[in-house]
Amino acid sequence: MSTSPLNKAPISQLPLSDFTEHRAALMAKMPNSSIALFPGASELTRSNDTEYAFCQNKNFLYLTGFNEPDALLVLLKDEQGKAESILFSLAKDALHEIWQGRRIGQIKAVQDYSVDKSFVVAEIDSLLPDYLDGKSQVFFGFSNHDFAAQVFTWLKQVSGSIRQGAKTPQHLTDVDPMVAELRLIKTDNELALMRQANHISGLAHQRAMQKCHVGKFEYQIEAEILHEFARHGARHPAYASIVAGGDNANILHYTANNEVLKNNELLLIDAGAELAGYAADITRTFPVNGKFTTEQKAIYQLVLDAKNLAINSIKPGMSFAKLNVLTNAFLTQGLVDLGILVGDLTELISDKKVKEYFIHGLGHWLGLDVHDVGDYHISTDREQLRAFEVGMVMTIEPGIYIPLNDLSVAEKWRGIGVRIEDNIAVTATGFENFTVNSPQTIEDIEDLMAEIQKA
């Protein structure tokens, strides 16, 4: 177990060697005489002739590190097992580069990204049928329906040349589960990058506490968070930040962030930085005025203790299913002690009554995606049975949500929403908590906010 802060020099991107190793690991799983196809993302129009900030397809990014739109990665394995990587990318274009920015081009794609060959995007349709011809198996992502349709167009071109000796691949395989299994286990460099993304995100949560005052708008606190991300090199959030004051915390994916922060209410912030494509996902809940009420303190401490119970149980061989049993029983007992749940404890646990107030899952995989890829081995009764392995990274995020309109509980509890979320890596001896530099105990939060409000 480790809860120490950064103890190595921070990194802001993965080295090229990681991407070549990712490709090699995937090609080792491909049979001889096969081909795998990975499209990059395209730019998306936001309004008229402006685009959203570009976000690369994460499988493509995992295998290349290449961050231009409309690219295509082709991995080939011949009948003798010789592997080859080919990158199609946008051509150098002087006029485009004046208006929109520089492009890597084909020469530097080979030099800087360690692929064997690179061609311009315009050559894809003429070259792909030749690459498919004679292969026995084609790997591509079935979930990308537009690209799948394009693959079938190329295959149709191959089948149209059968009389001329062409051979159409006989087996089509969804490559996404194969890549997901690789992405689920992080390399040392990926772990270092995620550790740094967490460190930056922790600084942002500290800043939010420091800048919080009654009367500010939620979006003003969001701006402070984004400022801190960018100040440390993470130009984009990993997801739309949730800055939810008072009863808004009981809306799980609240992103309007447009209401005034009020006295004697809590502020729930779910926000994480993205660094070189890798996500942090952290939640902190604290009092707007810097001081927990008695009821807020009781709910907050219960959630914090549940989170720590779950995290301290993490080790190789543990599973979300086992953690859920521990956490749900603990939260049930806590809600009974507070008088929020009433009845026989054994029956309440058996009936999962805690889910009336803990209404989401305990955690999820984390990596290039916030809700990262990887099989949970879900059973028929929806238990996540997969055993944890060294190199997996996950969130642990228990919460208790009591909306203002919940008339089944005493009025003093209504409008309280608390979630606390850390990012955890599984190690050989247990776990490492990446989320260590933003306050989470009641005392630490109140002390930090008292210092700022005195200043």
C-alpha positions in Angstrom: 0.0 0.0 0.0 1.2 3.5 -0.8 -0.3 6.9 -0.2 2.9 8.9 -0.8 2.9 12.0 -3.2 4.8 12.0 -6.4 8.2 10.6 -5.9 9.5 10.7 -9.4 9.9 13.4 -12.0 6.5 14.1 -13.6 5.9 13.1 -17.2 3.5 14.8 -19.7 3.4 12.2 -22.4 4.2 8.6 -23.1 7.5 7.8 -24.8 7.4 6.4 -28.3 8.5 3.0 -27.0 5.1 2.5 -25.3 3.2 2.8 -28.5 5.5 0.4 -30.4 5.1 -2.0 -27.5 1.3 -1.7 -27.6 1.4 -2.5 -31.3 3.7 -5.4 -30.8 1.6 -6.9 -28.1 -1.5 -6.7 -30.3 0.2 -8.2 -33.3 1.5 -11.0 -31.1 -2.2 -12.0 -30.6 -3.0 -11.8 -34.3 -2.6 -15.0 -36.3 -0.4 -15.2 -39.4 -2.0 -14.0 -42.6 -4.2 -11.4 -40.9 -4.8 -7.6 -41.0 -6.1 -5.2 -38.4 -7.6 -1.8 -39.2 -7.8 1.2 -36.8 -9.4 4.5 -37.9 -8.5 7.7 -36.2 -11.2 10.2 -35.3 -12.5 13.0 -37.4 -13.0 16.6 -36.4 -16.6 17.5 -35.4 -18.3 20.7 -36.3 -19.4 22.8 -33.4 -21.0 25.7 -35.2 -20.8 26.5 -38.9 -17.1 26.6 -39.7 -15.7 26.0 -36.2 -14.9 22.6 -34.7 -14.9 21.1 -31.2 -11.5 20.6 -29.7 -10.2 17.4 -31.4 -10.3 14.2 -29.4 -8.5 11.2 -31.0 -10.0 7.8 -31.1 -8.6 6.2 -28.0 -7.7 2.8 -29.5 -6.0 4.5 -32.4 -4.2 6.8 -29.9 -3.2 3.8 -27.7 -1.5 2.1 -30.7 0.1 5.2 -32.4 0.3 8.3 -30.2 -0.6 10.1 -33.4 -3.0 13.0 -32.9 -4.2 14.2 -36.3 -7.7 13.6 -37.6 -8.8 11.2 -40.4 -5.8 8.8 -40.1 -5.8 5.1 -40.4 -3.5 2.5 -38.9 -3.1 -0.8 -40.7 -1.3 -3.7 -39.0 -0.3 -6.6 -41.3 1.0 -10.1 -40.5 2.0 -12.3 -43.4 1.9 -16.1 -43.7 5.3 -16.4 -42.1 4.4 -14.1 -39.2 6.3 -11.1 -40.3 4.6 -7.9 -39.0 4.3 -4.5 -40.7 2.6 -1.3 -39.6 1.3 1.3 -42.0 -0.1 4.7 -41.2 -2.3 6.7 -43.6 -2.5 10.4 -42.7 -3.3 13.8 -44.1 -0.9 15.1 -46.7 1.3 18.1 -46.1 -0.6 21.2 -47.4 1.0 24.6 -47.3 -2.3 26.5 -47.6 -4.1 24.4 -45.0 -1.1 24.9 -42.6 -1.4 28.7 -43.0 -5.0 28.6 -41.9 -5.4 25.6 -39.7 -2.0 24.5 -38.4 0.9 22.2 -39.3 0.6 18.6 -40.2 3.1 15.8 -39.6 3.2 14.4 -43.1 4.3 11.0 -44.3 8.1 11.4 -43.9 8.0 12.5 -40.3 5.2 9.9 -39.5 7.7 7.2 -40.2 10.6 9.0 -38.5 8.7 10.2 -35.4 6.1 7.4 -34.8 8.1 4.3 -35.7 5.7 2.9 -38.3 7.1 1.0 -41.2 5.3 2.9 -44.0 3.1 6.0 -44.3 0.8 7.1 -47.1 -1.6 9.9 -47.6 -5.2 9.4 -46.8 -6.2 9.8 -50.4 -4.5 6.5 -51.2 -6.5 4.4 -48.7 -9.2 3.3 -51.2 -6.7 2.2 -53.8 -4.4 0.4 -51.4 -6.7 -1.3 -48.9 -8.2 -3.9 -51.2 -4.6 -5.0 -52.0 -3.8 -5.3 -48.3 -6.9 -7.3 -47.7 -6.4 -9.6 -50.7 -5.1 -13.0 -49.6 -5.5 -12.5 -45.8 -7.4 -15.1 -43.9 -8.7 -12.9 -41.1 -9.6 -9.2 -40.7 -9.7 -7.4 -37.4 -11.7 -4.2 -36.9 -14.0 -2.6 -34.4 -17.6 -3.7 -34.9 -19.0 -0.9 -32.8 -17.9 1.8 -35.4 -20.7 1.2 -37.8 -19.5 3.8 -40.4 -16.1 2.3 -40.5 -17.4 -1.3 -40.6 -19.4 -0.3 -43.7 -16.3 1.0 -45.3 -14.5 -2.3 -44.5 -17.3 -4.2 -46.3 -16.9 -1.9 -49.3 -13.2 -2.8 -49.5 -14.0 -6.5 -49.1 -16.5 -6.2 -51.9 -13.8 -4.8 -54.1 -11.6 -7.8 -53.3 -14.4 -10.3 -54.0 -15.0 -8.6 -57.3 -11.5 -9.6 -58.4 -11.8 -13.3 -57.5 -11.7 -14.3 -61.2 -8.4 -12.5 -61.4 -7.0 -14.6 -58.6 -8.0 -12.5 -55.6 -8.8 -14.2 -52.3 -11.3 -12.7 -49.9 -10.7 -13.0 -46.1 -13.0 -15.6 -44.6 -13.0 -14.5 -41.0 -14.0 -11.1 -39.6 -13.2 -10.5 -35.9 -14.1 -7.6 -33.5 -10.7 -6.2 -32.5 -12.1 -4.0 -29.7 -12.1 -6.7 -26.9 -8.5 -7.6 -27.8 -7.3 -4.0 -27.4 -9.5 -3.5 -24.3 -7.6 -6.4 -22.6 -4.3 -4.7 -23.4 -5.5 -1.3 -22.3 -6.7 -2.7 -19.0 -3.2 -3.4 -17.7 -1.1 -0.2 -17.6 2.6 0.0 -18.2 4.9 1.8 -15.7 4.9 4.9 -18.0 1.1 4.9 -18.2 0.9 4.7 -14.4 3.3 7.6 -14.1 1.2 9.7 -16.5 -2.0 8.9 -14.6 -0.3 9.7 -11.3 0.6 13.1 -12.8 -2.9 13.7 -14.1 -4.2 12.9 -10.6 -1.7 15.3 -9.0 -2.8 18.1 -11.3 -6.5 17.3 -10.6 -5.8 17.3 -6.9 -4.4 20.8 -7.1 -7.5 21.9 -9.0 -9.7 20.5 -6.2 -7.6 22.3 -3.6 -8.1 25.5 -5.6 -11.8 25.0 -5.8 -12.0 24.8 -2.0 -9.8 27.9 -1.7 -11.9 30.0 -4.1 -15.3 28.9 -2.9 -17.5 31.5 -1.2 -21.2 31.9 -0.6 -22.8 33.9 -3.5 -20.4 32.7 -6.2 -21.8 30.8 -9.2 -21.0 27.1 -9.8 -19.5 28.0 -13.2 -17.0 30.4 -11.5 -15.7 27.5 -9.5 -15.6 25.4 -12.6 -13.4 28.1 -14.2 -11.0 27.9 -11.3 -10.7 24.2 -11.9 -10.0 24.5 -15.6 -7.5 27.2 -14.9 -5.5 25.0 -12.6 -5.6 22.1 -15.1 -4.2 24.2 -17.9 -1.7 26.0 -15.6 0.0 22.6 -15.1 -0.1 21.4 -18.6 -3.5 19.6 -18.8 -5.3 21.8 -21.4 -8.5 19.8 -21.3 -10.8 18.2 -18.7 -11.2 14.5 -19.1 -15.0 15.0 -19.0 -17.5 17.8 -18.4 -16.9 19.0 -14.8 -19.7 18.5 -12.3 -19.9 21.5 -9.9 -23.1 20.9 -8.0 -24.2 23.0 -5.1 -26.9 21.9 -2.6 -29.6 19.7 -4.0 -27.9 19.7 -7.4 -25.5 17.1 -6.0 -28.4 14.7 -6.1 -28.3 14.9 -9.9 -25.6 12.4 -10.7 -24.5 13.9 -14.1 -25.3 17.5 -13.3 -23.3 19.8 -15.7 -25.4 22.9 -16.0 -23.1 24.5 -13.3 -25.2 27.8 -13.4 -26.6 28.2 -9.9 -25.6 30.4 -7.0 -23.7 28.7 -4.1 -25.7 29.1 -0.9 -24.8 29.3 2.8 -25.0 26.0 4.8 -25.1 23.9 1.6 -22.5 21.4 0.3 -20.7 21.7 -3.0 -20.0 18.4 -4.9 -17.2 18.7 -7.5 -16.5 15.7 -9.9 -13.7 16.9 -12.1 -10.5 15.4 -13.5 -7.8 16.5 -15.9 -6.8 14.8 -19.1 -3.1 14.5 -19.7 -1.8 13.1 -23.0 -5.2 11.4 -23.5 -5.2 9.8 -20.0 -8.0 10.7 -17.5 -8.2 11.4 -13.8 -11.6 11.2 -12.2 -11.9 12.7 -8.8 -14.8 13.8 -6.6 -14.7 16.0 -3.5 -17.6 17.3 -1.4 -17.2 20.2 1.0 -19.3 23.0 2.6 -19.7 26.2 0.7 -19.1 28.3 3.8 -16.2 26.2 5.0 -18.0 24.5 7.9 -20.0 21.3 7.9 -23.3 21.2 9.7 -23.9 18.3 12.1 -26.0 16.4 9.6 -23.6 17.0 6.7 -20.7 15.9 8.8 -22.5 12.6 9.7 -23.3 11.7 6.1 -19.8 12.8 4.9 -18.0 10.8 7.4 -20.0 7.7 6.6 -19.1 8.0 2.9 -15.5 8.7 3.7 -15.2 5.7 5.9 -16.9 3.5 3.3 -14.5 4.7 0.6 -11.5 4.0 2.8 -12.8 0.6 3.7 -13.1 -0.3 0.0 -9.7 1.1 -0.9 -7.9 -0.6 1.9 -9.3 -3.9 0.7 -7.9 -3.6 -2.8 -5.2 -6.1 -3.8 -4.7 -8.7 -6.5 -7.6 -11.2 -6.5 -10.1 -8.8 -5.1 -13.1 -7.8 -7.2 -15.8 -5.1 -7.4 -18.3 -7.7 -6.4 -16.5 -8.4 -3.1 -15.9 -4.7 -2.5 -19.6 -4.0 -3.1 -20.6 -6.6 -0.4 -18.3 -4.9 2.1 -19.3 -1.4 1.2 -23.0 -1.9 0.9 -23.1 -3.6 4.3 -21.1 -0.8 5.9 -23.3 1.9 4.4 -26.5 0.1 5.4 -25.3 -0.1 9.0 -24.4 3.6 8.9 -27.8 4.7 7.5 -29.5 2.5 10.2 -27.4 4.2 12.9 -28.5 7.6 11.6 -32.2 6.6 11.4 -32.4 7.0 7.6 -33.0 3.3 7.1 -35.2 1.5 9.5 -35.7 -2.3 9.9 -33.8 -5.5 10.5 -30.2 -5.0 9.4 -29.9 -8.5 7.8 -33.0 -7.9 5.8 -32.0 -4.4 4.7 -28.7 -5.7 3.4 -30.4 -8.7 1.7 -32.9 -6.4 0.1 -30.2 -3.9 -1.0 -32.1 -1.1 0.6 -28.9 1.0 0.6 -29.3 1.4 -3.2 -32.2 3.9 -2.5 -29.4 6.3 -1.4 -26.2 4.8 -3.0 -27.7 4.7 -6.4 -24.6 4.1 -8.7 -21.8 1.6 -8.9 -18.8 1.6 -6.5 -16.3 2.3 -9.3 -15.1 1.6 -12.8 -11.9 1.1 -14.8 -9.9 4.2 -15.6 -7.4 5.0 -18.3 -7.6 6.6 -21.8 -11.3 6.8 -21.3 -12.9 8.0 -18.0 -15.1 4.9 -18.0 -12.3 2.8 -19.5 -12.6 -0.3 -21.6 -12.1 -3.8 -20.1 -14.4 -6.7 -19.3 -15.9 -6.7 -15.8 -16.9 -10.4 -16.0 -20.5 -9.5 -15.1 -22.5 -12.4 -13.8 -26.2 -13.1 -14.6 -27.2 -11.2 -11.5 -25.0 -8.2 -12.6 -22.1 -8.8 -10.2 -18.7 -7.7 -11.4 -16.6 -10.8 -10.7 -13.3 -10.0 -12.5 -10.4 -10.4 -10.2 -8.1 -7.4 -9.9 -4.6 -7.7 -11.4 -1.4 -5.7 -11.0 -1.5 -2.7 -13.3 -5.3 -2.2 -13.3 -6.5 1.3 -12.4 -10.0 2.0 -11.1 -12.1 4.6 -9.3 -13.6 4.0 -5.9 -16.6 6.4 -5.4 -19.2 5.6 -2.8 -21.9 8.3 -2.3 -25.1 9.0 -0.4 -27.8 11.1 -2.1 -30.9 12.4 -0.3 -32.9 14.7 -2.5 -34.9 17.7 -1.1 -38.2 16.0 -2.2 -37.5 12.7 -0.3 -40.3 13.0 2.3 -39.4 9.5 3.7 -36.6 10.9 5.8 -36.4 13.6 8.4 -36.2 17.1 7.0 -32.7 17.7 8.4 -31.2 15.1 6.0 -32.9 16.4 2.8 -30.8 18.1 0.1 -27.6 16.4 1.2 -25.6 14.8 -1.6 -22.1 13.4 -0.9 -19.7 11.6 -3.2 -15.9 11.0 -2.6 -13.9 9.5 -5.3 -10.2 8.4 -5.6 -8.2 6.8 -8.4 -6.5 3.5 -7.4 -3.8 1.4 -9.1 -3.5 -2.3 -8.1 0.0 -3.2 -7.1 1.7 -6.5 -6.2 1.4 -5.8 -2.5 -2.0 -4.1 -2.5 -2.7 -0.7 -4.0 -1.5 2.8 -4.7 -3.9 5.7 -4.2 -3.1 8.3 -6.9 -5.5 10.8 -5.3 -3.5 12.0 -2.3 -3.1 15.8 -2.6 -6.6 17.2 -2.2 -8.1 17.3 1.3 -10.8 14.8 2.2 -11.0 14.6 6.0 -13.5 16.9 7.6 -10.7 18.5 9.7 -8.4 19.0 6.7 -11.2 20.6 4.5 -12.3 22.9 7.3 -8.8 23.9 8.1 -7.9 24.7 4.5 -11.1 26.7 3.9 -10.7 28.6 7.2 -7.2 29.7 6.3 -8.4 31.1 3.0 -11.4 32.8 4.3 -9.3 34.5 7.0 -6.8 35.8 4.5 
